[in-house]
């Protein structure tokens, strides 16, 4: 079977286009790597734990008679947020203490939530 004369330029263009598309996809991070998804999962896991910690701490502060001022970046407010975050962050099974990244993220959420 003989191919028509116009088939060869079409096949050559399709092959070159596939190669160029592959270079563009990897060069512009259109391809998802396994390591990138692991980092995203870890960030989501930390943010979920920090959100629970911040919610628990916020409810506790609302029930306190004299609640500390948690807003701002003065040393008293930062210390109060860090202490609350350390108290209400939960250590998961197999851990001796909560992860420091969870405590830090919880303290940041406490600055924004109240």
C-alpha positions in Angstrom: 0.0 0.0 0.0 1.3 3.4 -1.0 0.7 6.5 1.1 -0.4 9.7 -0.6 2.3 12.4 -1.1 0.7 14.8 1.5 1.0 12.2 4.3 4.7 12.6 4.9 4.6 16.3 5.9 1.6 15.6 8.2 3.5 12.8 10.0 6.7 14.9 10.3 4.7 17.8 11.8 2.9 15.5 14.2 6.2 14.0 15.4 7.9 17.4 15.8 4.9 18.8 17.6 4.8 15.9 20.1 8.5 16.5 20.9 8.0 20.2 21.3 4.9 19.6 23.5 6.9 17.3 25.7 9.7 19.9 26.2 7.1 22.6 27.0 5.3 20.4 29.5 8.4 19.5 31.5 9.9 23.0 31.2 6.7 24.8 32.4 5.9 22.4 35.3 2.8 21.1 33.6 3.7 17.6 34.7 3.1 16.6 38.3 5.9 14.8 40.0 5.5 12.4 42.9 7.6 14.5 45.2 5.5 17.5 44.6 2.3 15.7 45.6 4.0 14.4 48.7 4.8 17.9 49.8 1.2 19.0 49.0 -0.1 16.1 51.2 2.2 17.0 54.0 1.2 20.7 53.9 -2.5 19.8 53.8 -2.0 17.4 56.8 -0.2 20.2 58.8 -2.9 22.7 57.9 -5.7 20.4 59.0 -4.1 19.7 62.3 -3.3 23.4 62.8 -6.9 24.3 62.0 -8.2 21.9 64.7 -5.7 23.3 67.2 -6.8 26.9 66.4 -10.5 26.1 66.7 -10.0 24.4 70.0 -7.8 27.3 71.3 -10.3 29.9 70.1 -13.2 28.2 71.9 -11.1 28.0 75.0 -10.2 31.8 74.8 -13.9 32.6 74.4 -14.8 30.9 77.6 -12.0 32.6 79.6 -12.9 35.4 81.9 -9.9 37.5 81.1 -8.7 36.5 77.7 -5.2 37.5 76.6 -4.8 39.7 73.6 -3.7 37.5 70.7 -3.6 40.0 67.9 -0.5 41.7 66.7 3.2 41.0 66.8 4.1 42.3 70.2 6.1 39.8 72.3 3.2 39.3 74.8 0.8 38.4 72.0 3.3 36.1 70.3 4.0 34.3 73.6 0.3 33.9 74.4 -0.4 32.5 70.9 2.6 30.1 71.1 1.5 28.9 74.5 -2.0 28.3 73.4 -0.9 26.6 70.3 1.4 24.3 72.3 -1.4 23.5 74.8 -4.0 22.7 72.2 -2.0 21.0 69.4 -2.4 17.2 69.6 0.4 14.7 69.4 -0.6 11.9 67.0 -0.2 8.3 67.9 3.5 7.3 67.9 4.6 10.9 68.6 5.8 12.2 72.0 4.8 15.8 71.3 3.0 17.7 68.6 5.0 18.6 65.5 6.6 22.0 65.7 5.3 23.0 62.3 1.7 22.3 63.5 2.3 24.4 66.6 3.7 27.3 64.4 0.9 27.1 61.9 -1.7 27.0 64.8 -0.1 30.1 66.3 -0.3 31.9 63.0 -4.0 31.0 62.6 -4.7 32.3 66.1 -3.4 35.7 65.0 -5.9 35.8 62.2 -8.9 34.0 63.7 -9.7 36.3 66.6 
